[in-house]
Amino acid sequence: MSRSVRLVPSAAPAVTAALFLALAPTACSGAGDGGGAGGAVVQGTPGGSGVRDPYFPKAGNGGYDVTHYDLALAYDTGRQHLTGTAALTARATQDLSAFDLDLQGLNVEQVTVEGRRARWTRTGQELTVRPHDGLDRGRTFRVTVRYSGAPETITDADGSEEGWVRTDDGALALGEPTGSMTWFPGSHHPSDKASYDIAVTVPEGLQAVSNGELTSRRTSRGRTTFRWHTAEPMASYVATVAVGRYDISRSTTRDGLPVYVAVDPRRAEASRAVLAGLPGITEWARDTFGPYPFSSTGAIVDRADDIGYALETQNRPVFPDAPDTETLVHEIAHQWYGDSVTPRTWRDMWLNEGFATYAEWLWQEDHGGDTAEEIFTALHRGDYYDSPEYNAAVWAFPPAEPPSAARLSDSPVYERGAMVLHRIRQTVGDDTFRAILRGWAAAHRHGNADTADFTAYVEKKAPGKDFGRIWKDWLYGDGRPDTV
């Protein structure tokens, strides 16, 4: 996964990936006037519960594609209680008699499909909806879910936390890889991207920051509603809501791209110098990776002491503390690699993290630090980190084949993934390599891609070059490959 914790010498190991929670079946149901009442026969077959991701088989859902989420949320920070209405616009990809949504915890109060109440049942994270009438393949439909409760923080197998994470003055919603299902129902797999409208109502005096652009802010009767719009497709795992007290700054890059930064006042001084460089970092990344893929950039810096990772939430990454420059570079690079070009499955995680890690190397190389070649050589030689354990961890498994969901954020996905890219650069030369970086981001802009797509793309862009050993030894091979 793209939980971006940059390894540094003499530091604790990077937090590893989230593991899909083994959810015990706990069924409940609700009845409306639909679901085949009165003996009516609903045509079609149920959509699949999950898209059979190799690590998170229940994530996402089959039979439909979500095109838009309209979320209306109200959060009572004192009671830690969330009330929500989620309206999803989707297109049926088969004739449907029923379909599933992913929702962890929270209490479902009502479900409607095309304005008519629908029957529903729940088992674990699966909310199964049975519309009054069948949905024909190709039909666009709207499902609305009303729900409420205390949203959960889920703990992954590696001990890291995601989902709805409470802070001392509000909350942070962190979604990678499955945490987004703790605060809104949907198809929570990176292969199903959609546009979003997110309205968040909070007690007056607090702010609610999300993805995209702030379209309105209105206070009434002691509550303030913030409305955010994300026009570009977004995977649910990079959707976010941050509730709390923030110092807000607005600026632009030199070419006019809006920059929106929200910082917890207790982190303002420690963050100021690094965040001042955000416009320049975005411009450098644009020059390196191609046109910026979204309508704004920025950052959210909170005070979340229990969160040991930064996350590349779309438009404005989230940091649990004051970031350093290289971590900021890493998360901004994810806007191209991970947020715009999104992995088809979680097995393709290295396409996020290998690219973002290599962006750090390129930044250092372009700003008077070690060259990418020097970093690559030190990692291969085994003396890049002070810890022998860290140096050995790079070779624990192939970057394209993590052994389990719990290892998706281990060093091979990051550092060895970056080393694959450097081997490509050594093979094709700097000019062609830079063209590959930009072309890959352009070819799959706002879409999904997997490792096979990438290797085919590289081979097409550098005909006559032999990449067989790179794929075999560096991308899929065990142990430390030779560099000759």
Sequence and secondary structure as in RCSB ss.txt:
>XXXX:A:sequence
MSRSVRLVPSAAPAVTAALFLALAPTACSGAGDGGGAGGAVVQGTPGGSGVRDPYFPKAGNGGYDVTHYDLALAY
DTGRQHLTGTAALTARATQDLSAFDLDLQGLNVEQVTVEGRRARWTRTGQELTVRPHDGLDRGRTFRVTVRYSGA
PETITDADGSEEGWVRTDDGALALGEPTGSMTWFPGSHHPSDKASYDIAVTVPEGLQAVSNGELTSRRTSRGRTT
FRWHTAEPMASYVATVAVGRYDISRSTTRDGLPVYVAVDPRRAEASRAVLAGLPGITEWARDTFGPYPFSSTGAI
VDRADDIGYALETQNRPVFPDAPDTETLVHEIAHQWYGDSVTPRTWRDMWLNEGFATYAEWLWQEDHGGDTAEEI
FTALHRGDYYDSPEYNAAVWAFPPAEPPSAARLSDSPVYERGAMVLHRIRQTVGDDTFRAILRGWAAAHRHGNAD
TADFTAYVEKKAPGKDFGRIWKDWLYGDGRPDTV
>XXXX:A:secstr
  EE    TTS                EEE  S SSGGG    SEE  SS   SS TTSS SSEEEEEEEEEEEE
ETTTTEEEEEEEEEEEESS EEEEEEE  SSEEEEEEETTEE EEEEETTEEEEE SS B TT EEEEEEEEEE 
  EEE TTS EEEEEEETTEEEEE TTTGGGGTS B  STTS EEEEEEEEEETT EEEESSEEEEEEEETTEEE
EEEEEEEEE GGG  EEEE  EEEEEE TT  EEEEEE GGGHHHHHHHHHTHHHHHHHHHHHH S  SS EEEE
E   TT   EE  SSS EESS   HHHHHHHHHTTTBTTTBEESSGGGTHHHHHHHHHHHHHHHHHTTS  HHHH
HHHHHHT SSS HHHHHHTTSS TT  SSGGGTTSHIIIIIHHHHHHHHHHHH HHHHHHHHHHHHHHTTTSEE 
HHHHHHHHHHHSTT   HHIIIIIIS  S     
